[in-house]
Amino acid sequence: MRNLGIVALCAALGGCVSNGETIAFRASNPQQQAMMRDGQPALVSRQKHSLVLVRPASRQLQANGRPVFVVGINNVGKQPTEFRVAQVEAIQHVGGSDFGMQIVTFEMLQQEEKNRQVARAVLAGVAGAANAYSASQAGHGSYTTPSGRSGTFYSPTAAVIAQNNAAVQNEAMFAATIETGQRNMATLEQTVIKDNTLMPGEWYGGQLHIAPPTDQAGGQKSYTIVITVGQDRHVVDVNQGPAGT
């Protein structure tokens, strides 16, 4: 059973981005409280059957990048309750108009990582082919004698050494590519929030990725995240703007 400890783990995995943007939360009703936790803004929202804790996954967000939040959910009711990522909404507010912001699901992030793995594999293949070609040319050389005679030679020993070295380098490169992909997939599996049934008293949490809000000429962006847990709707108002403002 997951508990709130995963929320802290997910936050630690977020990292920091310099010269980026910061988050501020606004309590929109008496059942909410905006606060600071470990130097970071956070918001706690309490409804009849659930409690939701939201905080940014990093101390600063990359400008024009995806906002990533760590969401912790506690079932405070007496019956199991459902959380579904498809029911999470994000709406940006611009000049009196509202615009939907896509929720980037685990499946979408997983597919992006698969695409990156394909790209890395292609690059590794190109590099491996270059190594193999260079090794195939090893052992060949030329000479010029003091009398002015010139010619070419071939050293089978030098060729074998170069080809063996290339094979070792290529194997290490391919292994590193596979390991990176597997590690990234495992990180997504462990950190990104997914559909979940919460038993009474259970905590569940993970990272919520959202498509970047529309840039406001470098100014502050305002948007709302609606997190539905069972019959409860937690409305989280967010201001995002340049660090230091």
C-alpha positions as CSV (number, residue, x, y, z in Angstrom):
1,M,0.0,0.0,0.0
2,R,1.4,3.4,-0.9
3,N,1.5,6.1,1.6
4,L,2.4,9.8,1.8
5,G,6.1,8.9,1.7
6,I,5.9,8.5,-2.1
7,V,4.8,12.1,-2.4
8,A,8.1,13.3,-0.8
9,L,10.0,10.9,-3.1
10,C,8.3,12.2,-6.2
11,A,9.1,15.8,-5.1
12,A,12.7,14.9,-4.6
13,L,12.9,13.5,-8.1
14,G,11.6,16.8,-9.6
15,G,15.0,18.6,-9.4
16,C,15.5,22.3,-9.8
17,V,15.5,24.7,-12.7
18,S,17.4,28.0,-12.5
19,N,16.0,31.2,-14.0
20,G,12.6,29.6,-14.3
21,E,9.2,30.3,-12.9
22,T,7.6,29.7,-9.5
23,I,4.2,28.6,-8.3
24,A,1.8,30.2,-5.8
25,F,-1.5,28.7,-4.7
26,R,-4.7,30.6,-3.8
27,A,-7.2,29.0,-1.3
28,S,-10.6,29.3,-3.1
29,N,-12.8,28.1,-0.2
30,P,-12.8,27.7,3.6
31,Q,-11.9,24.0,3.2
32,Q,-8.6,24.9,1.7
33,Q,-5.3,26.2,3.2
34,A,-2.3,27.5,1.3
35,M,1.0,26.9,3.1
36,M,4.7,26.4,2.8
37,R,6.2,22.9,3.2
38,D,10.0,22.6,3.3
39,G,10.3,26.0,1.6
40,Q,7.9,25.2,-1.2
41,P,4.3,26.4,-1.6
42,A,1.6,23.8,-1.1
43,L,-2.2,23.6,-0.8
44,V,-4.4,21.3,1.2
45,S,-8.0,20.8,0.1
46,R,-10.5,19.0,2.4
47,Q,-13.8,17.7,1.1
48,K,-16.3,15.3,2.7
49,H,-14.6,12.1,1.8
50,S,-11.1,13.0,0.7
51,L,-8.1,15.2,1.4
52,V,-5.8,16.4,-1.4
53,L,-2.3,17.9,-1.0
54,V,-0.7,19.6,-4.0
55,R,2.7,21.1,-4.4
56,P,5.1,21.7,-7.3
57,A,7.5,18.9,-8.1
58,S,10.4,21.3,-8.2
59,R,11.3,24.7,-6.6
60,Q,11.3,26.3,-10.0
61,L,9.6,25.4,-13.2
62,Q,11.2,25.7,-16.7
63,A,9.7,28.8,-18.4
64,N,7.2,27.6,-21.1
65,G,7.7,24.0,-19.9
66,R,5.2,21.6,-18.5
67,P,4.2,22.3,-15.0
68,V,4.6,19.2,-12.8
69,F,2.8,18.8,-9.5
70,V,3.0,16.3,-6.8
71,V,-0.4,15.3,-5.7
72,G,-1.2,13.4,-2.5
73,I,-4.7,12.0,-2.0
74,N,-6.1,10.6,1.3
75,N,-9.4,8.7,1.5
76,V,-10.9,10.0,4.8
77,G,-14.2,8.3,4.2
78,K,-15.5,4.9,5.3
79,Q,-15.8,3.4,1.8
80,P,-13.3,2.8,-1.0
81,T,-13.2,5.7,-3.4
82,E,-12.0,6.1,-7.0
83,F,-9.4,8.4,-8.5
84,R,-9.2,8.6,-12.3
85,V,-6.7,10.6,-14.2
86,A,-9.2,11.2,-17.0
87,Q,-11.3,13.1,-14.5
88,V,-8.6,15.6,-13.8
89,E,-9.0,19.0,-15.5
90,A,-6.8,22.0,-16.0
91,I,-8.1,25.4,-17.3
92,Q,-6.0,28.5,-18.0
93,H,-7.6,31.9,-17.5
94,V,-6.6,34.5,-20.0
95,G,-8.4,37.9,-20.3
96,G,-11.7,36.7,-19.0
97,S,-11.6,33.6,-21.2
98,D,-10.9,30.0,-20.2
99,F,-8.8,27.5,-22.2
100,G,-8.3,23.8,-21.5
101,M,-4.9,22.5,-20.7
102,Q,-4.1,18.9,-21.6
103,I,-3.3,16.5,-18.8
104,V,-0.2,14.5,-19.8
105,T,-1.0,11.0,-18.7
106,F,1.4,8.2,-17.8
107,E,0.6,6.5,-21.1
108,M,1.6,9.6,-23.0
109,L,4.8,10.0,-21.0
110,Q,5.6,6.3,-21.6
111,Q,5.1,6.7,-25.3
112,E,7.3,9.8,-25.4
113,E,10.0,7.8,-23.6
114,K,9.7,5.0,-26.1
115,N,10.1,7.5,-28.9
116,R,13.2,8.9,-27.2
117,Q,14.6,5.3,-26.9
118,V,14.1,4.8,-30.6
119,A,16.0,8.0,-31.3
120,R,18.8,7.1,-28.9
121,A,19.0,3.6,-30.5
122,V,19.3,5.1,-34.0
123,L,22.1,7.5,-32.8
124,A,23.9,4.6,-31.1
125,G,23.6,2.6,-34.3
126,V,25.1,5.4,-36.3
127,A,28.0,5.8,-33.8
128,G,28.5,2.0,-33.7
129,A,28.7,1.8,-37.5
130,A,31.3,4.6,-37.5
131,N,33.3,2.7,-34.9
132,A,33.1,-0.5,-36.9
133,Y,34.2,1.3,-40.1
134,S,37.1,2.9,-38.4
135,A,38.2,-0.4,-37.0
136,S,37.9,-2.0,-40.5
137,Q,40.5,0.5,-41.7
138,A,42.9,-0.2,-38.9
139,G,46.1,-2.1,-39.7
140,H,46.5,-0.4,-43.0
141,G,49.4,2.1,-43.3
142,S,52.0,3.6,-45.6
143,Y,55.7,4.1,-45.4
144,T,58.5,6.0,-47.1
145,T,62.1,4.9,-47.0
146,P,65.1,7.2,-46.7
147,S,65.8,6.5,-50.4
148,G,62.4,7.8,-51.3
149,R,60.6,4.6,-51.9
150,S,57.1,4.4,-50.6
151,G,54.4,1.8,-50.2
152,T,51.7,0.4,-48.1
153,F,51.4,-2.3,-45.5
154,Y,48.8,-4.2,-43.5
155,S,49.1,-5.4,-39.9
156,P,46.6,-8.1,-39.0
157,T,47.5,-7.8,-35.3
158,A,46.7,-4.0,-35.3
159,A,43.5,-4.7,-37.2
160,V,42.3,-7.4,-34.7
161,I,43.1,-5.1,-31.7
162,A,41.2,-2.2,-33.2
163,Q,38.2,-4.3,-34.1
164,N,38.1,-5.9,-30.6
165,N,38.2,-2.4,-29.1
166,A,35.4,-1.2,-31.3
167,A,33.3,-4.2,-30.4
168,V,33.8,-3.5,-26.7
169,Q,33.0,0.2,-27.1
170,N,29.9,-0.6,-29.2
171,E,28.6,-3.1,-26.7
172,A,29.1,-0.7,-23.8
173,M,27.3,2.1,-25.7
174,F,24.3,-0.1,-26.6
175,A,24.1,-1.4,-23.0
176,A,24.1,2.1,-21.7
177,T,21.4,3.1,-24.1
178,I,19.2,0.2,-23.0
179,E,19.9,0.8,-19.3
180,T,19.0,4.5,-19.7
181,G,15.7,3.6,-21.3
182,Q,14.9,1.0,-18.6
183,R,15.7,3.4,-15.8
184,N,13.6,6.2,-17.3
185,M,10.7,3.8,-17.7
186,A,11.0,2.6,-14.1
187,T,11.1,6.2,-12.9
188,L,7.8,7.0,-14.8
189,E,6.2,3.8,-13.4
190,Q,7.2,4.8,-9.8
191,T,6.5,8.5,-9.9
192,V,3.6,9.4,-12.3
193,I,0.1,9.4,-10.9
194,K,-2.3,6.8,-12.3
195,D,-5.8,5.5,-11.8
196,N,-6.2,4.1,-8.3
197,T,-8.9,2.8,-5.9
198,L,-8.2,4.2,-2.4
199,M,-9.3,2.1,0.5
200,P,-10.5,3.9,3.7
201,G,-7.6,5.8,5.3
202,E,-5.2,5.1,2.4
203,W,-2.9,7.7,0.9
204,Y,-1.9,7.6,-2.7
205,G,0.2,10.1,-4.7
206,G,2.4,10.8,-7.7
207,Q,3.4,13.4,-10.2
208,L,0.7,15.2,-12.3
209,H,2.1,16.5,-15.6
210,I,0.2,19.3,-17.4
211,A,0.7,20.8,-20.9
212,P,2.4,24.2,-20.7
213,P,0.1,27.2,-20.1
214,T,0.1,29.8,-22.9
215,D,2.8,32.4,-22.4
216,Q,1.6,35.8,-21.2
217,A,4.5,37.9,-22.6
218,G,6.7,36.7,-19.7
219,G,4.0,37.8,-17.1
220,Q,2.0,35.8,-14.6
221,K,-0.1,32.9,-15.8
222,S,-3.3,31.9,-14.0
223,Y,-4.9,28.4,-14.2
224,T,-7.1,26.0,-12.2
225,I,-6.6,22.3,-11.6
226,V,-9.7,20.3,-10.7
227,I,-9.0,17.0,-9.1
228,T,-12.0,14.7,-8.7
229,V,-11.8,11.9,-6.0
230,G,-15.0,9.9,-5.9
231,Q,-17.8,12.5,-5.6
232,D,-15.4,15.2,-4.2
233,R,-14.1,18.0,-6.5
234,H,-10.9,19.7,-5.3
235,V,-10.5,23.1,-7.2
236,V,-6.9,24.2,-7.0
237,D,-6.2,27.8,-8.2
238,V,-2.6,28.4,-9.3
239,N,-0.5,31.5,-10.2
240,Q,2.7,30.8,-12.2
241,G,5.2,33.5,-12.9
242,P,8.8,34.5,-13.2
243,A,10.9,33.7,-10.2
244,G,11.3,36.6,-7.8
245,T,8.0,38.3,-8.7
